[in-house]
């Protein structure tokens, strides 16, 4: 249930249909709350639901060596997952929400980029295998796994730095 000034605004339950459900009511409610907070007054995202146990900490990301940075830019990242899992991506491979992949409008398929969440400093290396995002102002659309490492599952979006580290493709 989403409350505003102690009044019920929206109730999310098993009958609620969400395009990007996580199949967990608490997580879905937190995502919906953060989207409303962002759209109504650009409020910062909540990290947890009041009265709920704290989420388990994410595993420490593995450190990997990357090549020289070709170029970099900043913007907003979003993520996509359950509703697309198993569908064909623009590159022709099946989308796997658990893989370290991303969608970009123009970078060649196979390009590796390091994405850093500017809110918390977390970073992940992903491979471009799809096209998107198709929402104005967004520069990259991450797999659910990559978004989890960056700590942006609940907020839905995050300001990021994108560094192209290998544009040769694979």
N, C-alpha and C positions, 0 to 999 in steps of 0.2 A: 504494500500500500504506500502511495506517495502522498505525503501530507504537506500542506502549505499553511503556515500559521495555525497548526493543530487541526486543520480541516482537511478531510479526505478529498484529494484531487483526482487520483486515479488508483484503481485497484488492479494489480497484476496477479492473475491466478491461472489455473490450468486451461481455462477457456480463452485466455488472452492469446492472440496470434501476433507474434513478432517476426519480422523478416530475418532477423539475425539472432534467434534465440540460442541460448547456451544450454537449454533444457534444465536450468537451475533457477527456480523462482527468485531466490535472493539475488543472484548475480544479474538476472534480467531486470529486476526492480532497480538495482543500483545503476545499471547502464541507462535505463530510462530516466531515472532521476538526474543523472549527470548530463544527459542530453538536454533535458528541460532546463537545468541550471545554466548550461552554456547558452541556450537559445534565448532564454528570457532576460537574463542580465549579465551574461558572460561570467558567471560565478565560477570559481575553481571547482574541480571535481572532488567529490567525496571519495575517500579511500575505503570506507567500510560503512556498514549499516549500523546505526545506533542500536546497542543492546545485543548485537550478534558477536560471536567469537571472532577474534582477529584471523584473517586468512593465513594459511600456511605460507612461510617464506618461499620464494622461488629459489630453485637451485642456482648456485653461483655459475654464471656463464663461463664457458670455456674460453680461454685466451688463445687466439690464433694470430699468426703473423700474416700480414697482408702486404700486397705490393704497393708501389707508389700511387699516390692519389692523383688521378687525372684531372678532375675538377670537383667542385663541391657547391652546394647551394642549401638554402634553408626554406622551410615552409611547414605545412601541416600534413601529418600522416594520419591515415585511418586504417582500419583493418577489416578483413572479411573472413568468414569461416564456415560455420555449420551449414548454412543454406547453399553453399557452393561446393562443398566437399564432394569430390568424386566427379564433378562436371569437367568437361574439356575446357582448358584455358586457351587463350588466343594463340599460344605457341603450339597447341596440339597435344600437350601432355595433360594428364588428369590433375586437377587441382587437389592438393593435399594440405589441409589446414594445419597439419603437424610438421610440415617441412619448412625450412628457412627460405621462403620465396616471397616475391612481391610483384605487384603490377605497377608499371610505369607507362606513361603515354608514348614516349619516343625512344627510350634506350633499347638497344638491341637485346633480343632474347639471349640469355646466358650471361649478361653483364652482372658482375658482382659489385654490390654497393654496401658500404657500412652506413647504417642508420643510427643516429644518436638522439635519444630523447633529451631535449634541452631542459626539461623539468627536473630530471633526476640523474642525468649523466650516463644512464645505461646505454649500451650499444650492442648491435648485432650485425653480422654480415649475412646478406640475403642475395639470392640469385633472381634476376628478372625473368619471369616466365609467363607473364600475362599483361594485358593492357588495362589501363585505368590509372588513377581513379577518375570517375566521371562527374565529380561534384566540384564546383568552382572553388578555388583556393587550396585544394589538396594537391600535393606533389607526388605522393607515393601511397599505395594501398598494400598493407602488409598481411601476411598469413597470420592466423590466430596464434601460432606458436611464436612467431617473431614479436607480435604485439605483447604476448605474455612476458617475454624476456624484457621488453622495454617498459613494462609496467603500465600499459595503456589500455588494457582490456576493459576496465570499468569506465574510464572516461570516454572511450570510443575514438578519440583523436588526441594528438599531442603535437606540440611544436618540435620539429626535428631538424637535424643537420644531415644531409645526404652527401656522402663522399663516394665518387665513382673510383673503384680501385682496380677494376679489370673490365674493359669494354670490348675485349676480343671475342667474348662469347665462349661457349663450350660445346 
